[in-house]
């Protein structure tokens, strides 16, 4: 599904990713762990197509297509979803109406019929239950006045509605207490499927106690330095990132 | 720019100004008797015209409002239209439920008598009032709006008619809807004069909208004076349609009594030249004003708002919120001044001006200004000029919305905060449509907001 090869990315002239390789197949959940400044969020943003990330070398293939050549909205319609580390609040935009436009843009792109208001609401109510989002939150302006946990839950709700093929979760655990973490994780787990891949980006192991990955990668200094099965995350939790040496000690200059 | 290139248009403008001034002074010589206070007002206006003339490009208040397009045309005074035409214009105008509707065609009142009968509000033409009961307007007419510049003086020198709206105390709020119509019969000048007297304890809602055949060469130089009596409440909503008339210079001057409230909601939807000067004198303890504005300025357009809120006495509150959306090579001006006079303690004044630039060629001149000469006051002001937030755009796009729709959605929601303040379902819908019509995929954006 996703092939990242020798990816080099500059942000504001500074090289953050330095030759990252990653291969993800449908149905798999990959965890990418690493210390602060290792390039985790850069990876998430470059996959979703945010401006300001300059790819200097390498390639990203998504179902054989050049992902980096696509506009962010085309990536979304092709099934790429980013759960934001910091979801934005937009007071003047309705959570549900905007999401309906997104869902129908995706459906049009896939050649599926658009959902009318009634079908959309039916689906929305069902998916809200799945991710334990309070219906009254969904009817408010986009993330407006939401707590940290509510914002993250809203991200997972949007993911449930957009039905992506590749979901990238950028530090979805940050700022969550243990109850919120558990409920967000159960929403994510409910969305695991053989057709869907996920990249779970996190600093800590605790999220991975709930969303158990198939593969764990250690991102240090802008490249993957070690990969393993789920036991690797426990090892990292015990030993820290220090054993990856100098590259781990300092964030890229 | 070399000196020659720079001075030549200025010389042209000066010549045009002089021509218009001569025309104005000639027209100002009036036949027939007028009440003394009106004759005195005319004399003061003539003096201002003769000494100061029309605004020059270097005048601070007009620096960003080039008058070339306005002053070049040889205007004829506007004439009345037939009743049939007036009825057709009125039918084309917006209909507000429960409102008494009056029509100004090229600044001249039409159909006033038949449409306005209310126990708590009286609407008459200025010409009638001046000939039958001049004493009722003598304390206000010409005493609320200053003759600060040539346009104010031109209106005072030339007005022949207008409206007098009097709201009586102790009754439920009444809505008067003034339709400003313009017809395309060549370059015309209109100088309507409105006088609004909200008596002690009264409640009036005044709505002004445009209708017309534009675009056309029409200069509307309008002066509105509003006296808000003690404990009275006036809500004043103005919707300036795009490019109708071709140019509008409007002065609204408000004087507020004790415990009164004035609310202004002005929507300037574009135009070759739209200049709104709103002056509010808070002249009685506990008076409050709340001024909201939304302006859109696109290719070839100029919209200017000048506000002056004068806290003359203690314990008054003012709030201003003006938001602008600029596109193409559109120009907009927000020049907002708050004065807190000596001794005007316990003043609360807040002013906010936010501008959204959708194009690199658009220009905003934002000039917030506070003059505080008293202690124990709470004053704040802020002006922002910005583009759409890239984080918000990216968020919307990452959910599948294309760039044009994401931009329109954010722009629309920026405008809607002020549109909602209109607090009238009919006007709200009209304004939402007008804003949406200016944006790519605007109708879709409107549904998502």
Interface residues (C-beta under 8 A of the other chain):
Chain A: X48 X49 X50 X51 X71 X72 X73 X75 X76 X77 X81 X82 X84 X87 X88 X90 X91 X92 X93 X94 X97 X98 X99 X100 X101 X102 X103 X105 X106 X109 X158 X162
Chain B: X389 X390 X391 X392 X394 X395 X396 X397 X398 X399 X400 X401 X402 X403 X405 X406 X409 X410 X412 X413 X414 X416 X417 X444 X447 X448 X449
